Amino acid sequence: MRRRYTGPRGSIDHPASALTLRRVLAVFGLITCASLAVVAWALHSVVATWLLAVLAVIAIADLVVIQYRIGRRP
C-alpha cells in the first residue's frame, strides 16, 4: 500500500528532521574511509591508514548517535 503525499512534513515551529540524510552520508563516509584505509594499509602508508581508520570510527560514532536520536523521536 502506497502512502499518499500529504504536503510538507515540517513547519516553521517544528522542522522536518534530516536524520535520514545524515545516516546515508555517515554510511557513505564509513564505507569510503574503511575501504581507503585498507588500500592505504596495502600500500604501507601508515599515516594515511591511521587517519582513515580514525575517520571510519568517527562515522561509526555518528551512526550510533543518529540511531539514538531516531529512537527518541516521537
N, C-alpha and C positions, 0 to 999 in steps of 0.2 A: 504494500500500500504506500503510495507516494504522499508526502506531506505537501500541502498547498503553501504557496508563498503568501504570507500574511503581512508583508511590509517589513520595514526595518526592525531589526532586533533590539536596537538600543535607542536611547533617548538622550537628551541633554543631561538630565539628572542621573540616569543610570546607563552609561555607555556599554555597548556590547564588548565582551571580552575578546582579547586577541590571543588567548592561551593556545588555541589550536594551531595558529600560525607559528607561535613561539615554539611549540612542540615539534612541528615539522622542521623548523630551522635548527633546533637543537639536535634532532636525529641526523639531519644532513651534516652538521658540524661534527658529530660523533663519528659517523661513518667515514667522512673525509679525513679527519685527523688521525683516526685509528689506522686507516689504510696507508696514509702517507707516513705514519710512524713506522709501520712495517717495512715500507720501501726504504726509508732512511736507515733503519736498522740493517737491512740487507746491503746497503751501500756503505756501512760502517761509519755513519755520520752520527756521533754520539750526541752532540748538542741539538741537532735537529730532531733526533729521536726523543730526547727528554722533553723538548719544547712541545712537540706534537702530542706526546703522551700526557703532559700536563693539561693541554687544551682539551684532550678527549675526556679526562677526568672532570674538568670543569663542565663539559657538556653533559656528563652523567649527573653531576650535582644539579644542574639546571633542570634536567628531566625529572629528578626527584622532587624538586620544588614545584614544578608545573603540575605533576600528578597530585601533590598535596593540595595545591590551590584548586584544582578541578574537583577534588573530593570534597572540599569545603564549600563549593558553590551551592547556593540554594536552589 
